[in-house]
Amino acid sequence: DILPGMQAAFVDIGEEKNAFIHIKDIVPKVSILTGNKLEEMSNYKIKDYIRPKEPIIVQIRKDEIDKKGARVTKHIALTGRLTVLEIDTPFITVSKKIEDKEEKIRLKNIAKEIMEKYKNERYGLILRTGAEKKEKLEIEEDIEELIKTWRKIKRKYEKVKDTGKPVILYKNRNVIE
């Protein structure tokens, strides 16, 4: 159900309550620093981005609580040990917790080099604090694992998208895993 006045929609994710998605969680991110937080959302029309009954891939941002359904986003992010892979977000950035400027530059250069082979796939990347002082190979293995996971999610989506039924495409590992 699309609510044009609220610039939002309710998405059937197979739970008792439909999930809520706002236009800012649909429109592609415009800033490496703020995403869409500072964007003037009245310049966008939700009906230009999603339609009723259209299958879409969403990620749960906030679980269902009390009478409210889950909050979801189309801004998919897969978290690895050293990196976060962002789908359809063309930015590469380094954790703010890494303060050494030279280390930030080194990590960003490594990431750019690794991501060059995926340039046609529109991936963004956040180098997490754990990437600090890590070698290229270890970072590359982390990224490749996340890309493999994303490709599995896409393949599963392609198989089920025309069924009209919500499906869990991927579940995060628990903290211990």
C-alpha positions in Angstrom: 0.0 0.0 0.0 1.4 3.3 -1.0 0.7 6.5 1.0 1.6 9.4 -1.2 0.8 12.0 1.4 3.2 10.4 3.8 5.8 9.6 1.1 5.8 6.1 2.5 4.4 2.6 1.9 3.6 -0.6 3.7 5.4 -3.7 2.5 4.2 -7.3 2.9 7.2 -9.1 4.4 5.2 -12.2 5.4 4.6 -11.1 9.0 1.3 -10.3 10.7 2.0 -6.6 10.4 3.2 -5.0 7.1 6.6 -3.3 7.3 6.9 0.5 6.9 9.2 2.1 4.3 9.8 5.8 3.8 10.9 7.6 0.6 14.3 8.3 2.1 14.8 4.6 2.4 14.0 4.1 -1.3 15.7 7.0 -3.1 19.3 6.2 -4.0 21.8 7.7 -1.5 23.1 11.1 -2.7 25.9 11.8 -0.2 28.8 9.8 1.1 28.5 11.4 4.5 24.8 11.9 5.1 23.1 9.4 2.7 19.7 11.1 2.3 19.3 12.7 5.7 19.7 16.3 4.3 17.8 15.7 1.0 14.6 17.5 0.5 12.2 14.6 0.1 9.4 16.7 -1.2 11.3 16.8 -4.5 10.7 13.0 -4.9 7.4 11.2 -5.4 7.2 7.7 -3.9 5.0 6.5 -6.9 8.0 7.1 -9.2 10.0 4.6 -7.2 7.7 1.8 -6.2 4.3 0.5 -7.2 1.6 -1.6 -5.5 2.2 -5.4 -5.7 5.7 -4.8 -7.1 8.2 -7.2 -5.7 11.2 -5.4 -4.1 14.1 -6.5 -2.0 14.2 -4.8 1.4 16.4 -5.1 4.5 14.9 -4.9 7.9 16.3 -1.9 9.8 14.2 -2.1 12.9 12.2 -5.1 14.2 8.5 -5.0 14.8 7.5 -3.6 18.2 4.1 -3.5 19.9 1.6 -2.4 17.3 4.1 -1.2 14.7 5.4 -3.3 11.9 9.1 -3.5 11.1 10.9 -0.6 9.5 12.6 -1.6 6.2 14.9 0.0 3.6 15.9 -0.7 0.0 19.4 0.5 1.0 20.9 -3.0 1.4 24.1 -3.3 3.4 25.9 -6.6 4.1 28.3 -6.5 7.1 31.6 -8.4 7.1 34.4 -8.5 9.6 36.3 -5.7 8.0 33.9 -4.1 5.6 30.3 -3.3 4.9 29.1 -3.8 1.3 26.4 -1.4 0.2 24.3 -2.2 -2.8 23.6 0.5 -5.4 25.7 3.1 -3.5 28.7 4.2 -5.4 30.7 5.5 -2.3 33.8 4.2 -0.6 34.4 5.5 2.9 36.5 4.6 6.0 35.2 4.4 9.6 35.4 7.7 11.5 37.0 5.8 14.3 40.2 5.3 12.3 41.9 8.6 13.0 45.3 8.1 11.3 44.9 10.1 8.0 47.6 8.0 6.2 45.9 4.8 7.2 42.6 6.1 5.9 44.2 7.0 2.6 45.9 3.6 2.4 42.6 1.8 3.2 40.7 3.8 0.7 43.3 3.2 -2.0 43.1 -0.6 -1.3 39.4 -0.5 -1.5 39.3 1.5 -4.8 41.8 -1.0 -6.3 39.7 -4.0 -5.2 36.4 -2.5 -6.2 37.6 -1.6 -9.7 36.8 -5.1 -10.9 33.2 -4.7 -9.7 32.7 -1.2 -11.1 29.8 -2.2 -13.3 27.9 -3.6 -10.3 27.4 -0.3 -8.3 28.7 -1.4 -4.9 29.7 0.9 -2.2 32.0 0.1 0.6 32.6 1.1 4.2 35.9 0.0 5.7 35.2 -0.8 9.3 37.5 -0.2 12.2 38.6 -3.8 12.1 40.2 -3.2 8.7 42.9 -0.9 10.2 46.4 -2.2 9.5 45.0 -5.2 7.6 46.6 -6.3 4.3 44.9 -6.0 1.0 44.4 -9.8 0.7 42.5 -10.0 3.9 40.3 -7.0 3.0 39.7 -8.5 -0.5 38.6 -11.8 0.9 36.1 -10.1 3.2 34.7 -8.1 0.2 34.5 -11.1 -2.0 32.6 -13.1 0.6 30.0 -10.3 0.9 29.7 -10.0 -2.9 29.2 -13.8 -3.1 26.4 -13.5 -0.5 24.8 -10.6 -2.4 24.8 -12.7 -5.6 23.1 -15.6 -3.8 20.5 -13.2 -2.5 19.9 -11.9 -6.1 19.6 -15.4 -7.5 17.1 -16.5 -4.9 15.1 -13.3 -5.5 15.0 -13.9 -9.3 13.6 -17.4 -8.6 10.8 -16.2 -6.2 9.9 -12.7 -7.3 7.0 -13.7 -9.5 5.3 -15.8 -6.9 3.7 -12.8 -5.2 4.7 -14.2 -1.8 7.2 -12.6 0.6 10.3 -14.7 1.2 13.3 -14.3 3.5 16.2 -14.2 1.1 18.9 -14.0 3.7 19.3 -14.0 7.5 22.2 -12.4 9.2 24.4 -14.7 11.2 24.2 -14.3 14.9 26.9 -12.5 16.9 28.9 -15.7 17.7 28.9 -16.8 14.1 
